[in-house]
Amino acid sequence: MYLVIVGAGPVGNSLIELALEAGHDVVMVEPDAARAEHCADRHDVRVLAMDVAEDEFPEESGLEQADALIATTTDDSTNLMAVFLGRETGVATLASTVNHDSHVQLFRRLGVRVLADPERLVAQHLLDITLLPRTTDVTTLQDSEQVIELTLAPGSPLAGLTLEEIAERELLGPGLFIISVARKGKAFFPRHATRLEGGDQLIVFSRSAIRREDLDVFNGGRS
């Protein structure tokens, strides 16, 4: 895909790295000359030191050929201008960070896929991995639902049992579901007959914020 990214801040730079790793073509647009130069030094991409409000922006960035435009600045007005021009040019996919909740619906009315309040999301993620240190990763969704990645300890009472046996013995806390198992580098969707092994990498869905005591069954009694 051909991506136009607006904003060479921390989010924009991380986005470049991920996009390049996935084999996408990227153009970065950054109005601050020093930040644009720093981005060009870090990444093998075309960087335009210009404001999206400049008349040359659509042509210089190749907006008509872009598959997606992603706005990542900390200024909602800049992001809004970028996605508006993307919409006018016919870019198929528009995405943007939105820094103030009151602006979310405005972006959505333009058909923009929105990541609202990214700083709060980072803070929530840091809090989650701090409160649940024996997990690999934790993502909190809306309505306090969580997706937890963890390694099944060899001493866990779940090791050696099938999912059907685990359900019969009611070993999982309420609202917990094992939705993925990775073993020897291969991930698969578990069935009732799937037998868990110590060392399995699990993805667990929780209908509400998981309690540390609910993790004991995965960690062999160690929170």
NORTADA-V529071 format. One line per field, one symbol per residue. psi: psi as a letter, one per 40 degrees, with the letter a starting at -180 (. if undefined). Layout:
psi=???
//
This chain:
psi=ihhhhhhfaddddddddddddeeihhhhhhdhddddddddddigihhhgiieeideddddefddeidihhheiehdddddddddddddefhdhhiiihehdeeddddddefhhhhigdddddddddddeddgdeidihhhaifeiihhhihhideiedheiiddddddefdiihehhheihhhfehiihiidehhiiheihihhhheihiidddedddefeh.
//
